[in-house]
Amino acid sequence: MVTVQIATRRAGVPHARNFARWAQAAFAGAATRRVPTAAELTIRVVGAAESRKLNRTWRGKDKPTNVLSFSSEHDVGDLAICAPVVAREAREQGKQPAAHWAHMVVHGVLHLLGYDHENDRDAARMEARETKILAQLGMPNPYG
């Protein structure tokens, strides 16, 4: 189950149905990673101030960021996705906004399922998984 909270008035935020579809694709495409049977995920779309506060509190970085993942003992966890950062990155990187939003959801869900990019081998594995899931959604390779 995916719950979407829109906590910002930022134009261009996709419909909640899209967030749920992208998250479900990430769960299905997670391969060998175990997805809890009671897979509940909350995706909160936030503004820059909330993202900055969360990033400062939980990661010690005093700036807003595109996506933050928070695992949970009882559910899959929560994602906080910063609308203005995602919009800016899509513009700067020449990406379709929907494709970049989808990438942030897939990326965040994979983090919650145990994927990371702390070293080159793990990053390559995670990026390959993201690319495959996004291709199944009809989205381009975010790293290509």
Order of alpha helices (4+ residues) and beta strands (2+ residues): beta-alpha-beta-alpha-beta-beta-alpha-alpha-alpha
